[in-house]
């Protein structure tokens, strides 16, 4: 199982750790999409920035 993560909010005005989490996920700007393996570490990072991204499960 894999997770498709898309950034849909700007990092302007957000906390520094949220900005760093998005960068670690590979997201740089609004509209960027990455596909990551479904692992607990990735789930935790997505959970931390859940208000800034949308997530879908893909095969």
N, CA, C and O atoms as a Tripos MOL2 file, in Angstrom:
@<TRIPOS>MOLECULE
protein
  236   235    59     0     0
PROTEIN
NO_CHARGES

@<TRIPOS>ATOM
      1 N           0.8500   -1.1830    0.0000 N.3       1 UNK1
      2 CA          0.0000    0.0000    0.0000 C.3       1 UNK1
      3 C           0.8910    1.2400    0.0000 C.2       1 UNK1
      4 O           1.9500    1.2700    0.6270 O.2       1 UNK1
      5 N           0.4350    2.2510   -0.7140 N.am      2 UNK2
      6 CA          1.1740    3.5170   -0.7920 C.3       2 UNK2
      7 C           0.2260    4.6690   -0.5110 C.2       2 UNK2
      8 O          -0.9900    4.5410   -0.6530 O.2       2 UNK2
      9 N           0.7980    5.7930   -0.1110 N.am      3 UNK3
     10 CA          0.0270    6.9970    0.1720 C.3       3 UNK3
     11 C           0.3950    8.0840   -0.8240 C.2       3 UNK3
     12 O           1.5710    8.3690   -1.0480 O.2       3 UNK3
     13 N          -0.6310    8.6870   -1.4180 N.am      4 UNK4
     14 CA         -0.4280    9.8340   -2.3010 C.3       4 UNK4
     15 C          -0.7430   11.0830   -1.4840 C.2       4 UNK4
     16 O          -1.8720   11.2760   -1.0320 O.2       4 UNK4
     17 N           0.2630   11.9230   -1.3030 N.am      5 UNK5
     18 CA          0.1380   13.1100   -0.4600 C.3       5 UNK5
     19 C           0.2660   14.3480   -1.3370 C.2       5 UNK5
     20 O           1.2290   14.4840   -2.0920 O.2       5 UNK5
     21 N          -0.7080   15.2530   -1.2370 N.am      6 UNK6
     22 CA         -0.6860   16.4940   -2.0130 C.3       6 UNK6
     23 C          -0.7710   17.6810   -1.0710 C.2       6 UNK6
     24 O          -1.6260   17.7220   -0.1870 O.2       6 UNK6
     25 N           0.1230   18.6540   -1.2640 N.am      7 UNK7
     26 CA          0.0960   19.8760   -0.4630 C.3       7 UNK7
     27 C          -0.9600   20.8060   -1.0400 C.2       7 UNK7
     28 O          -0.9690   21.0750   -2.2410 O.2       7 UNK7
     29 N          -1.8530   21.2970   -0.1810 N.am      8 UNK8
     30 CA         -2.8980   22.1880   -0.6670 C.3       8 UNK8
     31 C          -3.0010   23.4900    0.1260 C.2       8 UNK8
     32 O          -3.9400   24.2600   -0.0780 O.2       8 UNK8
     33 N          -2.0510   23.7480    1.0260 N.am      9 UNK9
     34 CA         -1.9950   25.0290    1.7360 C.3       9 UNK9
     35 C          -0.5640   25.5240    1.7690 C.2       9 UNK9
     36 O           0.3800   24.7360    1.7150 O.2       9 UNK9
     37 N          -0.4110   26.8230    1.8560 N.am     10 UNK10
     38 CA          0.9040   27.4540    1.8570 C.3      10 UNK10
     39 C           1.5970   27.2760    3.2050 C.2      10 UNK10
     40 O           0.9510   27.0880    4.2360 O.2      10 UNK10
     41 N           2.9280   27.3400    3.1710 N.am     11 UNK11
     42 CA          3.7030   27.2630    4.4110 C.3      11 UNK11
     43 C           3.9170   28.6420    5.0340 C.2      11 UNK11
     44 O           4.5200   28.7520    6.1020 O.2      11 UNK11
     45 N           3.4290   29.6900    4.3770 N.am     12 UNK12
     46 CA          3.5770   31.0420    4.9220 C.3      12 UNK12
     47 C           2.7650   31.1540    6.2160 C.2      12 UNK12
     48 O           1.5650   30.8820    6.2350 O.2      12 UNK12
     49 N           3.4280   31.5510    7.2740 N.am     13 UNK13
     50 CA          2.7540   31.7420    8.5500 C.3      13 UNK13
     51 C           2.6050   30.4780    9.3700 C.2      13 UNK13
     52 O           2.0450   30.5290   10.4650 O.2      13 UNK13
     53 N           3.0870   29.3440    8.8830 N.am     14 UNK14
     54 CA          2.9590   28.1120    9.6560 C.3      14 UNK14
     55 C           4.1860   27.9310   10.5440 C.2      14 UNK14
     56 O           5.1670   28.6650   10.4260 O.2      14 UNK14
     57 N           4.1150   26.9590   11.4200 N.am     15 UNK15
     58 CA          5.2330   26.6920   12.3200 C.3      15 UNK15
     59 C           6.4230   26.1390   11.5490 C.2      15 UNK15
     60 O           6.2630   25.5110   10.5020 O.2      15 UNK15
     61 N           7.6030   26.3770   12.0730 N.am     16 UNK16
     62 CA          8.8270   25.9340   11.4180 C.3      16 UNK16
     63 C           8.8690   24.4160   11.3180 C.2      16 UNK16
     64 O           9.2990   23.8800   10.2970 O.2      16 UNK16
     65 N           8.4300   23.7120   12.3620 N.am     17 UNK17
     66 CA          8.4680   22.2470   12.3040 C.3      17 UNK17
     67 C           7.4950   21.6990   11.2660 C.2      17 UNK17
     68 O           7.7560   20.6420   10.6920 O.2      17 UNK17
     69 N           6.3950   22.3730   11.0100 N.am     18 UNK18
     70 CA          5.4750   21.9510    9.9530 C.3      18 UNK18
     71 C           6.1300   22.1450    8.5900 C.2      18 UNK18
     72 O           6.0180   21.2840    7.7170 O.2      18 UNK18
     73 N           6.8060   23.2610    8.4070 N.am     19 UNK19
     74 CA          7.5060   23.5300    7.1530 C.3      19 UNK19
     75 C           8.5760   22.4670    6.9010 C.2      19 UNK19
     76 O           8.7160   21.9800    5.7790 O.2      19 UNK19
     77 N           9.3210   22.1120    7.9330 N.am     20 UNK20
     78 CA         10.3660   21.0990    7.8070 C.3      20 UNK20
     79 C           9.7750   19.7140    7.5360 C.2      20 UNK20
     80 O          10.3600   18.9240    6.7960 O.2      20 UNK20
     81 N           8.6330   19.4220    8.1260 N.am     21 UNK21
     82 CA          7.9760   18.1410    7.8830 C.3      21 UNK21
     83 C           7.5390   18.0240    6.4280 C.2      21 UNK21
     84 O           7.7200   16.9770    5.8070 O.2      21 UNK21
     85 N           6.9680   19.0910    5.8850 N.am     22 UNK22
     86 CA          6.5730   19.0810    4.4720 C.3      22 UNK22
     87 C           7.7910   18.8890    3.5810 C.2      22 UNK22
     88 O           7.7340   18.1350    2.6090 O.2      22 UNK22
     89 N           8.8810   19.5550    3.8950 N.am     23 UNK23
     90 CA         10.1050   19.4180    3.1040 C.3      23 UNK23
     91 C          10.6440   17.9880    3.1850 C.2      23 UNK23
     92 O          11.1180   17.4430    2.1880 O.2      23 UNK23
     93 N          10.5700   17.3940    4.3550 N.am     24 UNK24
     94 CA         11.0200   16.0120    4.5270 C.3      24 UNK24
     95 C          10.1700   15.0510    3.7110 C.2      24 UNK24
     96 O          10.6740   14.0590    3.1840 O.2      24 UNK24
     97 N           8.8810   15.3470    3.6080 N.am     25 UNK25
     98 CA          8.0030   14.5190    2.7780 C.3      25 UNK25
     99 C           8.2710   14.7150    1.2920 C.2      25 UNK25
    100 O           7.8640   13.8910    0.4730 O.2      25 UNK25
    101 N           8.9550   15.8030    0.9400 N.am     26 UNK26
    102 CA          9.2640   16.0730   -0.4560 C.3      26 UNK26
    103 C           8.3350   17.0800   -1.0960 C.2      26 UNK26
    104 O           8.2910   17.1960   -2.3210 O.2      26 UNK26
    105 N           7.5910   17.8120   -0.2790 N.am     27 UNK27
    106 CA          6.6490   18.8060   -0.7870 C.3      27 UNK27
    107 C           7.2560   20.1970   -0.6580 C.2      27 UNK27
    108 O           7.7120   20.5840    0.4190 O.2      27 UNK27
    109 N           7.2630   20.9490   -1.7590 N.am     28 UNK28
    110 CA          7.8860   22.2730   -1.7530 C.3      28 UNK28
    111 C           6.8930   23.3970   -1.9670 C.2      28 UNK28
    112 O           7.1020   24.5040   -1.4700 O.2      28 UNK28
    113 N           5.8130   23.1360   -2.6980 N.am     29 UNK29
    114 CA          4.8610   24.2020   -3.0090 C.3      29 UNK29
    115 C           3.4560   23.6190   -3.1310 C.2      29 UNK29
    116 O           3.2760   22.4030   -3.1960 O.2      29 UNK29
    117 N           2.4710   24.5040   -3.1600 N.am     30 UNK30
    118 CA          1.0800   24.0880   -3.2960 C.3      30 UNK30
    119 C           0.9190   23.3330   -4.6100 C.2      30 UNK30
    120 O           1.4040   23.7730   -5.6530 O.2      30 UNK30
    121 N           0.2450   22.2090   -4.5510 N.am     31 UNK31
    122 CA          0.0040   21.4100   -5.7430 C.3      31 UNK31
    123 C           0.9960   20.2800   -5.9320 C.2      31 UNK31
    124 O           0.7710   19.4030   -6.7660 O.2      31 UNK31
    125 N           2.0950   20.2740   -5.1780 N.am     32 UNK32
    126 CA          3.0640   19.1840   -5.2740 C.3      32 UNK32
    127 C           2.4470   17.8830   -4.7710 C.2      32 UNK32
    128 O           1.6990   17.8710   -3.7930 O.2      32 UNK32
    129 N           2.7720   16.7970   -5.4550 N.am     33 UNK33
    130 CA          2.2570   15.4760   -5.0930 C.3      33 UNK33
    131 C           3.4300   14.5160   -4.9630 C.2      33 UNK33
    132 O           4.3140   14.4910   -5.8190 O.2      33 UNK33
    133 N           3.4370   13.7270   -3.8950 N.am     34 UNK34
    134 CA          4.4290   12.6720   -3.7210 C.3      34 UNK34
    135 C           3.6970   11.3890   -3.3740 C.2      34 UNK34
    136 O           2.6160   11.4170   -2.7840 O.2      34 UNK34
    137 N           4.2960   10.2580   -3.7450 N.am     35 UNK35
    138 CA          3.7630    8.9500   -3.3840 C.3      35 UNK35
    139 C           4.7860    8.2920   -2.4820 C.2      35 UNK35
    140 O           5.9410    8.1080   -2.8670 O.2      35 UNK35
    141 N           4.3570    7.9360   -1.2720 N.am     36 UNK36
    142 CA          5.2490    7.3590   -0.2630 C.3      36 UNK36
    143 C           4.7190    5.9990    0.1720 C.2      36 UNK36
    144 O           3.5250    5.7160    0.0750 O.2      36 UNK36
    145 N           5.6380    5.1660    0.6550 N.am     37 UNK37
    146 CA          5.2340    3.8860    1.2270 C.3      37 UNK37
    147 C           4.4230    4.1430    2.4950 C.2      37 UNK37
    148 O           4.6780    5.1010    3.2250 O.2      37 UNK37
    149 N           3.4540    3.2830    2.7420 N.am     38 UNK38
    150 CA          2.6070    3.4210    3.9290 C.3      38 UNK38
    151 C           3.3300    2.8020    5.1230 C.2      38 UNK38
    152 O           3.2230    1.6030    5.3830 O.2      38 UNK38
    153 N           4.0690    3.6470    5.8420 N.am     39 UNK39
    154 CA          4.8030    3.2050    7.0180 C.3      39 UNK39
    155 C           4.4270    4.1020    8.1840 C.2      39 UNK39
    156 O           3.9460    5.2150    7.9720 O.2      39 UNK39
    157 N           4.6370    3.6410    9.4130 N.am     40 UNK40
    158 CA          4.2710    4.4500   10.5840 C.3      40 UNK40
    159 C           4.9530    5.8190   10.6140 C.2      40 UNK40
    160 O           4.3490    6.7960   11.0560 O.2      40 UNK40
    161 N           6.2140    5.9050   10.1450 N.am     41 UNK41
    162 CA          6.9190    7.1890   10.1670 C.3      41 UNK41
    163 C           6.2500    8.1820    9.2280 C.2      41 UNK41
    164 O           6.0760    9.3530    9.5680 O.2      41 UNK41
    165 N           5.8770    7.7060    8.0430 N.am     42 UNK42
    166 CA          5.2160    8.5720    7.0600 C.3      42 UNK42
    167 C           3.8420    8.9800    7.5710 C.2      42 UNK42
    168 O           3.4500   10.1410    7.4510 O.2      42 UNK42
    169 N           3.1060    8.0230    8.1440 N.am     43 UNK43
    170 CA          1.7890    8.3420    8.7180 C.3      43 UNK43
    171 C           1.9020    9.4220    9.7820 C.2      43 UNK43
    172 O           1.0560   10.3130    9.8530 O.2      43 UNK43
    173 N           2.9380    9.3520   10.6110 N.am     44 UNK44
    174 CA          3.1370   10.3480   11.6630 C.3      44 UNK44
    175 C           3.4130   11.7270   11.0990 C.2      44 UNK44
    176 O           2.8880   12.7240   11.5940 O.2      44 UNK44
    177 N           4.2490   11.7860   10.0480 N.am     45 UNK45
    178 CA          4.5460   13.0820    9.4300 C.3      45 UNK45
    179 C           3.2930   13.6650    8.7850 C.2      45 UNK45
    180 O           3.0330   14.8620    8.9020 O.2      45 UNK45
    181 N           2.5160   12.8220    8.1040 N.am     46 UNK46
    182 CA          1.2850   13.2870    7.4640 C.3      46 UNK46
    183 C           0.2960   13.7740    8.5310 C.2      46 UNK46
    184 O          -0.3960   14.7730    8.3370 O.2      46 UNK46
    185 N           0.2410   13.0580    9.6520 N.am     47 UNK47
    186 CA         -0.6720   13.4550   10.7290 C.3      47 UNK47
    187 C          -0.2990   14.8250   11.2910 C.2      47 UNK47
    188 O          -1.1770   15.6070   11.6570 O.2      47 UNK47
    189 N           1.0070   15.1190   11.3600 N.am     48 UNK48
    190 CA          1.4650   16.3930   11.9150 C.3      48 UNK48
    191 C           1.0530   17.5780   11.0470 C.2      48 UNK48
    192 O           0.8380   18.6780   11.5560 O.2      48 UNK48
    193 N           0.9410   17.3530    9.7310 N.am     49 UNK49
    194 CA          0.5830   18.4450    8.8130 C.3      49 UNK49
    195 C          -0.7380   18.1580    8.1000 C.2      49 UNK49
    196 O          -0.9410   18.5880    6.9650 O.2      49 UNK49
    197 N          -1.6210   17.4400    8.7590 N.am     50 UNK50
    198 CA         -2.8850   17.0070    8.1340 C.3      50 UNK50
    199 C          -3.7650   18.1670    7.6950 C.2      50 UNK50
    200 O          -4.6030   17.9970    6.8090 O.2      50 UNK50
    201 N          -3.5960   19.3420    8.2940 N.am     51 UNK51
    202 CA         -4.3870   20.5140    7.9110 C.3      51 UNK51
    203 C          -3.8600   21.1760    6.6380 C.2      51 UNK51
    204 O          -4.5060   22.0740    6.0990 O.2      51 UNK51
    205 N          -2.6920   20.7410    6.1520 N.am     52 UNK52
    206 CA         -2.0750   21.3510    4.9750 C.3      52 UNK52
    207 C          -2.0140   20.4130    3.7750 C.2      52 UNK52
    208 O          -1.6090   20.8310    2.6900 O.2      52 UNK52
    209 N          -2.4070   19.1590    3.9470 N.am     53 UNK53
    210 CA         -2.2790   18.1820    2.8600 C.3      53 UNK53
    211 C          -3.5640   17.3720    2.7190 C.2      53 UNK53
    212 O          -4.3930   17.3270    3.6280 O.2      53 UNK53
    213 N          -3.7090   16.7320    1.5560 N.am     54 UNK54
    214 CA         -4.7410   15.7220    1.3620 C.3      54 UNK54
    215 C          -4.0310   14.4050    1.0730 C.2      54 UNK54
    216 O          -2.9790   14.3800    0.4350 O.2      54 UNK54
    217 N          -4.6190   13.3150    1.5510 N.am     55 UNK55
    218 CA         -3.9900   12.0050    1.4550 C.3      55 UNK55
    219 C          -4.9540   11.0150    0.8350 C.2      55 UNK55
    220 O          -6.1360   10.9830    1.1790 O.2      55 UNK55
    221 N          -4.4430   10.2030   -0.0860 N.am     56 UNK56
    222 CA         -5.2150    9.1060   -0.6860 C.3      56 UNK56
    223 C          -4.3770    7.8470   -0.6220 C.2      56 UNK56
    224 O          -3.1500    7.9060   -0.7090 O.2      56 UNK56
    225 N          -5.0370    6.7050   -0.4710 N.am     57 UNK57
    226 CA         -4.3320    5.4290   -0.5400 C.3      57 UNK57
    227 C          -4.3570    4.9460   -1.9730 C.2      57 UNK57
    228 O          -5.4110    4.9490   -2.6100 O.2      57 UNK57
    229 N          -3.2070    4.5290   -2.4930 N.am     58 UNK58
    230 CA         -3.1160    3.9940   -3.8560 C.3      58 UNK58
    231 C          -2.3760    2.6700   -3.7880 C.2      58 UNK58
    232 O          -1.6420    2.3950   -2.8380 O.2      58 UNK58
    233 N          -2.5840    1.8560   -4.8150 N.am     59 UNK59
    234 CA         -1.9160    0.5400   -4.8440 C.3      59 UNK59
    235 C          -0.6370    0.5840   -5.6360 C.2      59 UNK59
    236 O           0.0470   -0.4310   -5.7620 O.2      59 UNK59
@<TRIPOS>BOND
     1     1     2 1
     2     2     3 1
     3     3     4 2
     4     3     5 am
     5     5     6 1
     6     6     7 1
     7     7     8 2
     8     7     9 am
     9     9    10 1
    10    10    11 1
    11    11    12 2
    12    11    13 am
    13    13    14 1
    14    14    15 1
    15    15    16 2
    16    15    17 am
    17    17    18 1
    18    18    19 1
    19    19    20 2
    20    19    21 am
    21    21    22 1
    22    22    23 1
    23    23    24 2
    24    23    25 am
    25    25    26 1
    26    26    27 1
    27    27    28 2
    28    27    29 am
    29    29    30 1
    30    30    31 1
    31    31    32 2
    32    31    33 am
    33    33    34 1
    34    34    35 1
    35    35    36 2
    36    35    37 am
    37    37    38 1
    38    38    39 1
    39    39    40 2
    40    39    41 am
    41    41    42 1
    42    42    43 1
    43    43    44 2
    44    43    45 am
    45    45    46 1
    46    46    47 1
    47    47    48 2
    48    47    49 am
    49    49    50 1
    50    50    51 1
    51    51    52 2
    52    51    53 am
    53    53    54 1
    54    54    55 1
    55    55    56 2
    56    55    57 am
    57    57    58 1
    58    58    59 1
    59    59    60 2
    60    59    61 am
    61    61    62 1
    62    62    63 1
    63    63    64 2
    64    63    65 am
    65    65    66 1
    66    66    67 1
    67    67    68 2
    68    67    69 am
    69    69    70 1
    70    70    71 1
    71    71    72 2
    72    71    73 am
    73    73    74 1
    74    74    75 1
    75    75    76 2
    76    75    77 am
    77    77    78 1
    78    78    79 1
    79    79    80 2
    80    79    81 am
    81    81    82 1
    82    82    83 1
    83    83    84 2
    84    83    85 am
    85    85    86 1
    86    86    87 1
    87    87    88 2
    88    87    89 am
    89    89    90 1
    90    90    91 1
    91    91    92 2
    92    91    93 am
    93    93    94 1
    94    94    95 1
    95    95    96 2
    96    95    97 am
    97    97    98 1
    98    98    99 1
    99    99   100 2
   100    99   101 am
   101   101   102 1
   102   102   103 1
   103   103   104 2
   104   103   105 am
   105   105   106 1
   106   106   107 1
   107   107   108 2
   108   107   109 am
   109   109   110 1
   110   110   111 1
   111   111   112 2
   112   111   113 am
   113   113   114 1
   114   114   115 1
   115   115   116 2
   116   115   117 am
   117   117   118 1
   118   118   119 1
   119   119   120 2
   120   119   121 am
   121   121   122 1
   122   122   123 1
   123   123   124 2
   124   123   125 am
   125   125   126 1
   126   126   127 1
   127   127   128 2
   128   127   129 am
   129   129   130 1
   130   130   131 1
   131   131   132 2
   132   131   133 am
   133   133   134 1
   134   134   135 1
   135   135   136 2
   136   135   137 am
   137   137   138 1
   138   138   139 1
   139   139   140 2
   140   139   141 am
   141   141   142 1
   142   142   143 1
   143   143   144 2
   144   143   145 am
   145   145   146 1
   146   146   147 1
   147   147   148 2
   148   147   149 am
   149   149   150 1
   150   150   151 1
   151   151   152 2
   152   151   153 am
   153   153   154 1
   154   154   155 1
   155   155   156 2
   156   155   157 am
   157   157   158 1
   158   158   159 1
   159   159   160 2
   160   159   161 am
   161   161   162 1
   162   162   163 1
   163   163   164 2
   164   163   165 am
   165   165   166 1
   166   166   167 1
   167   167   168 2
   168   167   169 am
   169   169   170 1
   170   170   171 1
   171   171   172 2
   172   171   173 am
   173   173   174 1
   174   174   175 1
   175   175   176 2
   176   175   177 am
   177   177   178 1
   178   178   179 1
   179   179   180 2
   180   179   181 am
   181   181   182 1
   182   182   183 1
   183   183   184 2
   184   183   185 am
   185   185   186 1
   186   186   187 1
   187   187   188 2
   188   187   189 am
   189   189   190 1
   190   190   191 1
   191   191   192 2
   192   191   193 am
   193   193   194 1
   194   194   195 1
   195   195   196 2
   196   195   197 am
   197   197   198 1
   198   198   199 1
   199   199   200 2
   200   199   201 am
   201   201   202 1
   202   202   203 1
   203   203   204 2
   204   203   205 am
   205   205   206 1
   206   206   207 1
   207   207   208 2
   208   207   209 am
   209   209   210 1
   210   210   211 1
   211   211   212 2
   212   211   213 am
   213   213   214 1
   214   214   215 1
   215   215   216 2
   216   215   217 am
   217   217   218 1
   218   218   219 1
   219   219   220 2
   220   219   221 am
   221   221   222 1
   222   222   223 1
   223   223   224 2
   224   223   225 am
   225   225   226 1
   226   226   227 1
   227   227   228 2
   228   227   229 am
   229   229   230 1
   230   230   231 1
   231   231   232 2
   232   231   233 am
   233   233   234 1
   234   234   235 1
   235   235   236 2
@<TRIPOS>SUBSTRUCTURE
     1 UNK1         2 RESIDUE 1 A UNK
     2 UNK2         6 RESIDUE 1 A UNK
     3 UNK3        10 RESIDUE 1 A UNK
     4 UNK4        14 RESIDUE 1 A UNK
     5 UNK5        18 RESIDUE 1 A UNK
     6 UNK6        22 RESIDUE 1 A UNK
     7 UNK7        26 RESIDUE 1 A UNK
     8 UNK8        30 RESIDUE 1 A UNK
     9 UNK9        34 RESIDUE 1 A UNK
    10 UNK10       38 RESIDUE 1 A UNK
    11 UNK11       42 RESIDUE 1 A UNK
    12 UNK12       46 RESIDUE 1 A UNK
    13 UNK13       50 RESIDUE 1 A UNK
    14 UNK14       54 RESIDUE 1 A UNK
    15 UNK15       58 RESIDUE 1 A UNK
    16 UNK16       62 RESIDUE 1 A UNK
    17 UNK17       66 RESIDUE 1 A UNK
    18 UNK18       70 RESIDUE 1 A UNK
    19 UNK19       74 RESIDUE 1 A UNK
    20 UNK20       78 RESIDUE 1 A UNK
    21 UNK21       82 RESIDUE 1 A UNK
    22 UNK22       86 RESIDUE 1 A UNK
    23 UNK23       90 RESIDUE 1 A UNK
    24 UNK24       94 RESIDUE 1 A UNK
    25 UNK25       98 RESIDUE 1 A UNK
    26 UNK26      102 RESIDUE 1 A UNK
    27 UNK27      106 RESIDUE 1 A UNK
    28 UNK28      110 RESIDUE 1 A UNK
    29 UNK29      114 RESIDUE 1 A UNK
    30 UNK30      118 RESIDUE 1 A UNK
    31 UNK31      122 RESIDUE 1 A UNK
    32 UNK32      126 RESIDUE 1 A UNK
    33 UNK33      130 RESIDUE 1 A UNK
    34 UNK34      134 RESIDUE 1 A UNK
    35 UNK35      138 RESIDUE 1 A UNK
    36 UNK36      142 RESIDUE 1 A UNK
    37 UNK37      146 RESIDUE 1 A UNK
    38 UNK38      150 RESIDUE 1 A UNK
    39 UNK39      154 RESIDUE 1 A UNK
    40 UNK40      158 RESIDUE 1 A UNK
    41 UNK41      162 RESIDUE 1 A UNK
    42 UNK42      166 RESIDUE 1 A UNK
    43 UNK43      170 RESIDUE 1 A UNK
    44 UNK44      174 RESIDUE 1 A UNK
    45 UNK45      178 RESIDUE 1 A UNK
    46 UNK46      182 RESIDUE 1 A UNK
    47 UNK47      186 RESIDUE 1 A UNK
    48 UNK48      190 RESIDUE 1 A UNK
    49 UNK49      194 RESIDUE 1 A UNK
    50 UNK50      198 RESIDUE 1 A UNK
    51 UNK51      202 RESIDUE 1 A UNK
    52 UNK52      206 RESIDUE 1 A UNK
    53 UNK53      210 RESIDUE 1 A UNK
    54 UNK54      214 RESIDUE 1 A UNK
    55 UNK55      218 RESIDUE 1 A UNK
    56 UNK56      222 RESIDUE 1 A UNK
    57 UNK57      226 RESIDUE 1 A UNK
    58 UNK58      230 RESIDUE 1 A UNK
    59 UNK59      234 RESIDUE 1 A UNK
